[in-house]
């Protein structure tokens, strides 16, 4: 017998993620990260926050981050209400 500890999103339900980068991303990158909110933190980090439709899309975002050459600090799923903060 197996138990689900947390409800899993369905294929039609994107998961919101918060990707934290070291350094500030310029406004010219907004279109490249279409659909994600770019927040510049006072500590010099950048947060990319928003829905990601599936794992393939998440890996695509992480490739973009790698191509920027900015250090990746963290990738975290967030609750839907937290994605706006």
Protein Blocks (a to p, Z undefined) as FASTA:
>chain_A
ZZdfbdcddfklccddddddedjddfklmmmmgoiacdddfkopacdedddfblklmmmm
mmmmmmnopacfbdcdddfklmmZZ
